Amino acid sequence: MESIKLNITRALNFLPEDEYSKQMVPAMEKLKLLHEKTGAGSDFLGWLNLPSAINDKQTREIIAVANELRNEVDVVVVVGIGGSYLGAKAVIEALNHSFDQLLTTRKAPLIMFAGQNLSQDYLSDLLEVIDDKNYGIVVISKSGTTTEPALAFRILKNHLESKIGKKQAGKRIVAITDEKKGALKQLANEEGYKTFVIPDDVGGRFSVLTPVGLFPIALAGVSINNLIEGARFMEKITGLDITPEKNPAIQYSIIRNLLYRHGRKIEIFVNYNPKLRFLAKWWKQLYGESEGKEGKGIYPSSVDFTTDLHSMGQYIQEGERTMFETVVSITKSNKQLTIPHDKTNLDKLNYLAGKSLDEVNKMAEIGTMLAHVDGGVPNIHIEIPSLNEFYLGQLIYLFEKACPVSGYLIGINPFNQPGVEAYKKNMFALLGKPGFEEESVRIRKNIF
């Protein structure tokens, strides 16, 4: 089986000689902390051996329930926020048809998302679209009280019950939540929803290979077995017994941290295929929420090339030299499109006639990389042989494995997110939530 390839040569050139090799021992020590579960946040390492721990019985149940719901509905609304939707969205967007919502020959229900924002217009538009559709709901929340998904679920549940009746609605709702406690678990028990468990030792941003990600992905008709197999492959080649010279998770962790120490505070995730746009969003949460604390951390950003070369390209080429790029490219396109010859040649593009559009895209990628490196932007290159479940599973696990090693190298706990609560306290106070009365008075006195 082939592995995705990591090339750090065009980043090493920006660092002092031998500095990279000197970091191999410290990085392996951090990897050891991870595997021995002795580092900060070790209560949240359930994802670490998850690919090899998942068994056929678990996947068969996920697929069976997904198939049952698929046969009943045309649309499934997945309700969740952050890690409760980004992983599934990333995989579905990467592997499904680019215009899935317009296909009339779709073999799986259309997957739509809610609960990831508080926009009244967004949810109203969604309700309009699904009002005459046979739809189901997958609600994902550990507690069932997170504001955005809880509100969306309340509204969607009410709509579905009004449409087909409470009893029938209960058969079309699947809850992915805590095994024993929480508001959503209690509701699921009372209403008889089918449930899957969010493991206690897996944080949201690491949960794509749990039912949180696997169930919506299975609903979309994507092979979760192949996705898991890819992650399992990467789990093996990033283990503690793999030397740092051959361990891509160690290599990626070291190089990005060294660039950070040398003033490269921004990492840009670059793709040349719009199917990877939501993978970039998932990656941004994974690294932003894991590393951004205690006044530290690389700022994760992303661009879609060649589209953004016509907007952000100028800044990357000649702006402040505080960034580096991690380019994820796909070796072989899944489809073929040949550029035709044109008699008039008014656009002067006949020199490209007979070439595939993907070849043009590849040359744009190489040309951009050379220009940016020449312009002072270090480049990390990750190459995927083709865009399928197996290689996407590899990539997901690679980023997950490298993330805490990188966080330990920075000197933070990569598994907590204390800053996420700050905005919630203010929001609850402004909305008049019981228990926040004093804070409400203070905020309103200072703002209004």
N, C-alpha and C positions, 0 to 999 in steps of 0.2 A: 504494500500500500504506500502511496506517495504522500509526502508531507508538504504542507505549505512552506515557503522559503522566506527566511529573514535575512536581509542584507543591510549591514550597518556601516559598510565601507565609507560611504559618502557622508557619514556623520563622524566617524573616527578621525577624518582628516581635519576636523575643527578642534581637536583636543590635543593636549601635549602627549608626546610619545610615552608609551608604557603606562599611562594613567588608567587606561581601560583594564589592562591585565592586572593591575594592582587592586582592582575592585572585585576580582573574582572570588577571593576568599571571603570578604565581608558579605557579598551577595549570597554565597552558598550558606553562610552562617544564618542569614535571614530566612533562606529557604528551609533550613533545618528547624528554625523556630516554628515555621509554619507546619511542617510535617509532624513535629513532636508536640505541637499544640501548647507551646510554652510562651508564645508571644502575646502582645496585647490583643484583646478581642478574640481570644481562642475559643470562646463559647459559640462563635459563629463560623465554624469551619466545616459545616455539614456538606458544603458544596465541593470540598477538596477532593474527595474520593467518590463523589456522586456518580460520575459516568460508569465506573467499574462496579458500583454498588447497585445500580438499577437492575432489576431482574425482569424477566419476560412476563411474569405475572402482573407486575405493576404496569408495564407498557400495554399489555393486552387489555387491562381494565380501562385504561385511558382511551385506547382506540375504540373499544366496544361502546363506551358511553358516548364518545364523540360521534361514532357512526349512527347511534340511535337518535341523537339530536339532529344530526345532518339530514336524516330521512324525514324529519318532521318539519323542517323550516327552510326558508330561502335566505334568511339573514340571521346572523348572530351578533348581538351587541356585547362586546367585552368591556366590562366596567372595571377600571383600575387606574392607578396613577403611579408614576415613577417606575420602579422595578416590577410592579404588578401589571404593566402593559408594554413597556419598552422592548423587553426581550422578545416577546411574542410578535409584536409589531415589526421589529427588525427582521426576524426570520421570514415572516409572511411576506413582507414587502420585497425581500431579496429573492424569494423563490417563486412567487406567483407572477402571473401576467402583469405587465406594467399598467394595463387598463382593465384590470379584473372587474371593476364595477360596471363596465360596459359590455362584457361578454354575455352572449346569450346561450353559450354552450358550456357554461360553468358546471363542473362536476361536484363542486363543494359549495356550501353556502357562502355568501359574501360576508366577510368579517368586518365589522365596523367597531369603532371605539368611542367610549364615553367615560366620564368621570376623571378625565385627565386635565380638565380645566373647569372654570366656573362661568363660562360664557353662556349667557341666556340665549343669545342668537344661535350658537352652535347646537345646543341641546334642542331648541325649538325646531331648527332645521332638520335635525335628526328625526325627531318625532313625526314631522311632516312626511319624511321619506319613508319611514317604516310603518306608517299608519295603515296602509293597505297591503302590507306584506305579512307573510307568516314568519314570525321572528321568535328567537329565543334570547336568553340573557345568560351570560357567564359573569358573575360578580366575584372579584378577587380582592380580598382585604383580610389581613390578619385579625384586626379588631372589629371591623365593621362600622367603625365610628370616624374614620378619616373623612374629613369634610367633603372633599370633591367627589370621590366615588360614592359615599353614603348618600349624598343629595341626588346624584344622578340615578342611583339604584332606586331610591324612593320614588322618584318621578317615573322612571321606566317601569318599575314594578306596578305602580298604580295604573299606568297606561295599558300594560299587558293584561292585567286583571280585569280592567274595564272592557277590554276588547274581546277576550275569550273566556272570562270567568276565572275565579280564584283557583279552583281545582285544576283546571287545564293549564293555567299559567304556572302552577307549581311544578308541573311535569316538564316545562320548558326552561326552567331556571336551574342552573348549576352553580353552586357556591364553592369557591376555593378559599379556605380559611383555616383558622386554628383547629387543632384536633379536638380540644375539649372546652375551650372557653371563648368568650367574646360575644358581642351583640349579633354578629352575622351567624355564628355557630348556633346561638340560641334560636334565631329566626329560622334557620335551616331545619333544625330539629322540629320546631313547631309546625312548619309548613311542609315538611317532608321533601325538601330539595335534595337532589343528589349532591354529595360533597366529595371534595378531595382536600387533602391536608397540605398546608404550608408548613414545612419542618421548622421546629423551634430554632434550630441551629443554622438556618440559612437566611441571611439578610436579603431584602428585596432586590437589590442590584445584582446579586449572585444567584437569583432564583430561576433563571430561564430554563434550566434543565430539571426543574421540579414541575409538578402539575401546573404551577403558575404560568409557565411558558408552554409546556408540552401539550396541555389540553387545548388551548386555542390554536396552537400550531397544527395539531391533529385534525381539528375541525376544518382547517383550511385545506386539508388534503395533502399536507406535507408529511414526508416519512420521518416520524420521530425516532424510529429505530436507526436510520442512517445518520441522523443528527447526533444521537447518543454515541454511535460507533465512532464518529469523527472525534468527538470530545474524549472518548476512551483512548483513542490513538494518541491524542495530544497529552493526555494524563500520563501515559507511559513514557513519552519522550521528554517530559519536563519533571521527572521524578528526582528524588534525592540521590539516586544512584547514577544519574546522568552527569557527565562532566560539564562544567560551565561552558567549555568551548563548543559543546554540541547541544546545549540546553537553550532553546529559543526564549523561554521565559526569563532566564537569567540574563541573557544577552540584551533583551529589550529593557529589562529593569535597570541594568547598569548604564546603558548608553543614554537613556533619557534622564537619569539622575545626574550623570556627569555633565550633560548639556545644561541642565538646570543650575548646577553649581557654577557654571561658567556664564551665567547671565541669560540663558535661554529659558525664559519664564512661561512661554506659550508654546503648546504643542498643537499643531494643526493636523487633524485627521483629513486626509485627502483621498477622494475616490474619483474614478473616471467612469463610473457607471451609476446612474441615479437609483438603481435598485439597492445600493448600499447606504442611502441617505439616512435611513432609520437605524442602521447598524451604528452609524456615527453618533446618533443621538443616544443610543444605548451606551456606547463607549464613553460619551461625555458624562453621563450620570455615574458610570462605574468609577471613573477616575476622579471626577470633580467631587463627588460625595465622599470618596475614600481618602483623598489626599488634601482637600482644601480645608485645613484647620490649623489652629495655633499660629496663624500668620504665615503658613507655609503652603507649598503645593504648586505644581505646574498647572497653569490654566488651560483646560481642554477646549479646543475650538474645532471647527470643521468647515470644509468647503467642498462644493461639488464642481469638479472640473470636467469638461472645459467651460461649463457655464460661468462659473465664478472667476475665471481668468479675465472675463470682460467686466468685472466689477472689483474684486479683491486682488486680482493679479498684480496691479500696479503697486499696491502697498506691500505685498509679499516680496516683490522684486526689489523695491527700493526704499521701503519704510524702515523703521527702527529694527536693528538686528537683535531682537529679543525673542525670536521664535525659531522653531524647527518643525519639519514636516514628517509625518508618518503616512506614507503613501500605501494604500491597499489597492493592488491591481489584480486583474483577472487575466490569466494567460490566454485562455481560449473562450471565445464567446459561444453561447449556446445556440445562437442563430446566425445565419449568413445573409448579408445584403451587399450586392455588388453594385458599384457606381456605374451607371450607363454612359455611353458616348452620346454627345449632343452635336448635331451638325453645325449649328450656329456658333457654339462655344462662346457665347457672349459673356458668360461668367468666368471664362479662361480656366476651366477646371478639367478640360479633356486630358490633361497629363495624369489625372487620377482615374480615368476610365479603366474599368476592368479590375481595379483594386477593391477590396472589401472596405466597408465603412469602418470596421474594427481596426484595420491596418492604419487608417488615417488617425484614429483615436490613439493607437499605440505610439505613433510617431509624435503626436501632440504631447503625449505623456513623457516620452524620452526627452523631447525638446524642452519641455517645461522644467523637468528635473535638472537638466544641464544648466539652463538659464538661472534657476533659483540657487543651485549650488555655487555657480560662478558669482552670483550676486550676494553670497554670504549666508545662505540658508541651509543648515545641515539637513540631510535627507535620510530617513529610515525607510526601507522598502520591504513590504510584505507582499509576496506573490502567491496568489491562489491559482492552482492549475485550471479549475473551472468553478463556476458558481453552482454548487449543489449542496445537499444536506451534509454530506460527509466533510467537505472542506469548510463549510460554515461552522460546523460543530467544532472542528479543530481551532478555528480562529477565535470563537467565543471562549473556549477553555484557555487558550493561550493568553488572551487579555485578562481573564479572571485570575489565572495563576500568577501572572507578572504583577498584577495590581498590588496585592498585599506585600510582596517582596519589595516593590518600589516604595510603598508607604513606610515599611520598616527602615529602609535605607534613609528616608527623609527624617525619620525619627518620630512618627506619629502612629496612633492607633488607626489602621485603615478600615476598621469595621464599625465604628460609631459615627454618628452624624448629629452632634449636639446643636449645631447651628440651624438645623432645619426647624427646630421648635420656636425660634425667635419670632418669626413672622406670625406663627399661629397664635401665640399669646396676645399679640396686638390685635389680630383679626377677631379673636374670640371676645376680647374686651370691647371692641367697637361694635360687635354684633349683639352685645348684651348677654353673653352666655353666663349662666349661673356660676358663681364662684370667682368671677373676674370683675366684680363691681368696683373695687378700689382702683384697679388698673384702668378701668374705663374712665373714671373721673380724672385720673392723672393725664391720660392721653388726650381726652377732649379739652381739658384746660389748656394744654400746650398747643393743640392743633386748631381747634375750632374757635 
